Amino acid sequence: MPSALYAFVVGFIVLNAVVGMVTYVTLLERKFAARMQSRIGPYRVGPHGLLQPIADALKLMMKEDVVPRLADRAVYNLAPIVFLVPCMLIFATLPFAPGLGVADLNIGILFFLAVSAMEIVGLFMGGWGSNNKYALLSAMRAVNQIISYDLPFLFIALVPVLLTGSLKLSDIAAAQPDVLHWFIFYPVIGQLAFIAYIVATLAAENRVPFDILEAESELVAGFRVEYSGMKFALIQLGEYAHMIATSFLGALLFLGAWDGPGAAGSPWLGAFYFLLKAMFVFLLVTWIRWSFVRIRVDQILAISWKLLMPVALLLLMATAVVVTWNGPVGG
């Protein structure tokens, strides 16, 4: 099969798999949150509520697409697409198992981090194009927060890069051949880097306690308050796709990616292990979200610039010293 055709076929499969995964991850979060609060969650549509995501999708498809009269129609209509595309494109660089992925780039981690940060453009377009002061305020808050946490997120993600000596995601995964060599178990540096990664993920994804972007008590639905129907669905799809991709990246950087019993001889079994680890990271973030309350915007920025940024820089420098002394892992 020609390489271009192969990339198209694999990309089409991954895209549809991601859409299906996002659809049911929303159900997983609702069920998980319900159990934490002694509720049962969605239950009536299908056996144990398993068809609830499909019913939600059909409902959004049938809802009227309302455009505010004073909105900047071009910007308003384009924003959901601009927001969604980067969130889906980052899956192209994720290797789900050896030889199983769309494109295993030599600079895969940099591509992932650079493209994922582009969601901020669509987010601000949505807030600006709506011509709604609450949506614009939400977008400005989000830009402030995401930029503040993208820097420590980048530095933390570079810790496994330094340990491995490669920017290629498959090389980082290959440097963790068994559970004892997962980077989360690397003495001191691994544990601190993983904790910092989870905190940065919460903030980058605007999850409680860092959800000043939405803040229901003051901004209702945040920058997407004027969106309805499929435009709203595209924004939600982008948010959850970005969250899942970040969970996959966390599993790859710290939890051995596809490593597991019998995975060496079966790429599909390895991909299954990778999915389980990504869901563990996702549920860890969800558990924190439903366990804490929102903090103030000044506290959010203080955590980034006064705590997380110095910690990330110290971890990066400590990793550089260790690698200079001992050499890269597997090197």
Secondary structure by P-SEA (a helix, b strand, c coil): ccaaaaaaaaaaaaaaaaaaaaaaaaaaaaaaaaaaacccccccccccccaaaaaaaaaaaacccccccccaaaaaaaaaaaacaaaaaaacccccccccccccccaaaaaaaaaaacaaaaaaaaaaaaccaaaaaaaaaaaaaaaaaaaaaaaaaaaaaaaaccccaaaaaaaacccccccccccaaaaaaaaaaaaaaaaaaccccccccccccccccccccccccaaaaaaaaaaaaaaaaaaaaaaaacccccccccccccaaaaaaaaaaaaaaaaaaaaaaaaccccccaaaaaaaacccaaaaaaaaaaaaaaaaaacccccc
